Amino acid sequence: MLASNLAIVLGPFASGDEPRALNALLDFAPGAMIWTFVAFIVALPVMWKFVYGPITKALEDRDKKVEDAIVAADVARKEAEAAMARAKAELEKAQAEGRRMVEEAMARAERQAADAVRLADERAKSELQKARDTIAAEKRQALQEIRAAAVELTIQASSRLLQQEIDAGRNRPLVQQFVQAATAGRGAG
């Protein structure tokens, strides 16, 4: 049946007579049109139930999925923005904490450096004072030794000058006073 229908439709084209084939397509047959319309009306509920219904349902389902995806994307975007804001706040907080820690470390380092300089200065002053005290003590000791030597030399020189024995025990305090007076006068000048 399909072959005969196909032969009817394609027959005019297969013959090579194009004007006649074109006329065959353009021929108006009112009976064929009525039967075509009846077949369409009878097939319409079947097509509606088995073709248009599933297509419509599939399109509605697709629209619903798209709307759900849009809502989900909007929710996800809002959540991402909130997470971004939280991350940005945490980053700023971490940066502020880092700056505070660096400032504290620098202040602590400056205090430690100042303490180290102060301690070094105190040690240097202490060492300098110790050196001055040591020098003063050694100077006093040297002066005492020089005075004692000067007293002995003076007594020996005086005894040679006078060619006699001078009583060292009696004259020693006198010579010591004289030497002290002489060195005190020289030390002041």
C-alpha positions in Angstrom: 0.0 0.0 0.0 2.8 2.3 0.9 4.5 1.6 -2.4 1.3 2.4 -4.4 0.8 5.6 -2.5 4.4 6.5 -3.1 4.0 5.7 -6.8 1.0 8.0 -7.0 2.7 10.9 -5.4 6.1 10.5 -7.1 4.7 9.1 -10.4 4.4 12.4 -12.2 7.9 13.4 -11.2 9.4 10.1 -12.3 7.9 10.4 -15.8 10.0 13.4 -16.6 6.9 15.5 -17.4 7.3 18.4 -15.0 4.4 20.6 -16.0 2.0 17.6 -15.6 3.6 16.7 -12.3 3.2 20.2 -11.0 -0.4 20.3 -12.0 -1.0 17.0 -10.2 0.2 18.5 -7.0 -1.9 21.6 -7.5 -5.1 19.8 -8.4 -7.8 20.5 -6.0 -9.8 17.5 -4.8 -12.6 18.4 -2.4 -13.1 14.9 -1.3 -9.5 14.3 -0.4 -9.6 17.5 1.6 -12.6 16.4 3.6 -11.1 13.0 4.3 -7.8 14.6 5.3 -9.7 16.9 7.7 -11.7 14.0 9.2 -8.5 11.9 9.6 -6.9 14.9 11.4 -9.9 15.4 13.7 -9.9 11.7 14.6 -6.2 11.6 15.1 -6.1 14.8 17.1 -7.2 13.3 20.5 -4.8 10.4 20.0 -2.0 12.8 19.1 -2.9 15.0 22.0 -2.8 12.2 24.4 0.3 10.4 23.1 2.3 13.2 21.5 1.4 16.7 22.6 0.7 15.6 26.3 4.1 14.1 26.9 5.8 16.9 25.0 3.9 19.5 27.0 4.6 17.7 30.2 8.3 17.4 29.3 8.4 21.1 28.5 6.7 21.9 31.8 9.1 19.7 33.6 12.0 21.3 31.8 10.6 24.8 32.7 10.2 23.7 36.3 13.8 22.4 36.4 15.1 25.6 34.9 13.1 27.7 37.4 14.5 25.4 40.2 18.0 25.8 38.8 17.6 29.6 38.7 16.3 29.6 42.3 19.2 27.2 43.4 21.7 29.4 41.5 20.3 32.5 43.2 20.6 30.8 46.6 24.1 29.6 45.8 25.1 33.0 44.7 23.7 34.6 47.9 25.5 31.9 50.0 28.7 32.5 48.0 28.4 36.3 48.5 27.9 35.7 52.3 30.9 33.3 52.4 32.9 35.8 50.4 32.0 38.5 52.9 32.8 36.3 55.8 36.2 35.3 54.2 36.9 39.0 53.5 36.1 39.9 57.1 38.3 37.1 58.4 41.1 38.1 56.1 40.9 41.7 57.3 40.8 40.4 60.9 43.8 38.3 60.2 45.7 41.2 58.5 44.9 43.4 61.5 46.0 40.7 63.9 49.2 40.3 61.8 49.9 44.0 61.9 49.2 44.1 65.6 51.6 41.2 66.2 54.3 42.8 64.0 53.9 46.1 65.9 54.1 44.3 69.2 57.2 42.4 68.1 58.8 45.6 66.9 57.9 47.4 70.2 59.3 44.4 72.1 62.4 44.4 70.0 62.9 48.1 70.6 62.4 47.7 74.3 64.9 44.8 74.4 67.3 46.9 72.4 66.9 49.9 74.7 67.3 47.6 77.7 70.4 46.1 76.2 71.9 49.5 75.5 71.0 50.7 79.0 72.5 47.5 80.5 75.6 47.9 78.4 75.8 51.6 79.4 75.4 50.7 83.1 78.1 48.0 82.7 80.4 50.4 80.9 79.9 53.0 83.6 80.4 50.4 86.3 83.6 49.1 84.7 84.8 52.7 84.2 84.1 53.4 87.9 85.9 50.2 88.9 88.8 51.2 86.7 88.8 54.7 88.2 88.6 53.3 91.7 91.4 50.8 91.0 93.5 53.6 89.5 92.9 55.8 92.5 93.7 53.0 94.9 96.9 52.1 93.0 97.7 55.8 92.9 97.2 56.2 96.7 99.3 53.1 97.3 102.0 54.3 94.9 102.0 57.7 96.6 102.3 56.0 100.0 105.2 53.9 98.7 106.8 57.0 97.2 106.3 58.9 100.4 107.8 56.1 102.4 110.7 55.9 100.0 111.1 59.6 100.1 111.1 59.6 103.9 113.8 56.9 104.0 115.8 58.7 101.3 115.5 62.0 103.2 116.6 60.4 106.4 119.6 58.7 104.7 120.5 61.9 102.9 120.2 64.0 106.0 122.3 61.6 108.0 125.0 61.6 105.4 124.8 65.4 105.2 125.1 65.8 108.9 127.6 62.9 109.2 125.9 61.6 112.1 123.3 59.1 113.0 119.8 60.6 113.1 117.2 58.9 115.2 114.8 57.6 112.6 112.0 56.8 115.0 112.0 60.4 116.3 112.4 62.2 113.1 110.3 60.0 110.8 106.9 61.7 111.7 108.5 65.1 111.1 109.8 64.1 107.6 106.5 62.4 106.8 104.6 65.6 107.5 107.1 67.5 105.4 106.7 65.1 102.5 102.9 65.1 102.7 102.9 68.9 102.7 105.2 68.9 99.7 103.3 66.4 97.7 99.9 67.9 98.7 101.2 71.2 97.4 102.4 69.6 94.1 99.2 67.5 93.8 97.0 70.6 94.1 99.1 72.5 91.5 
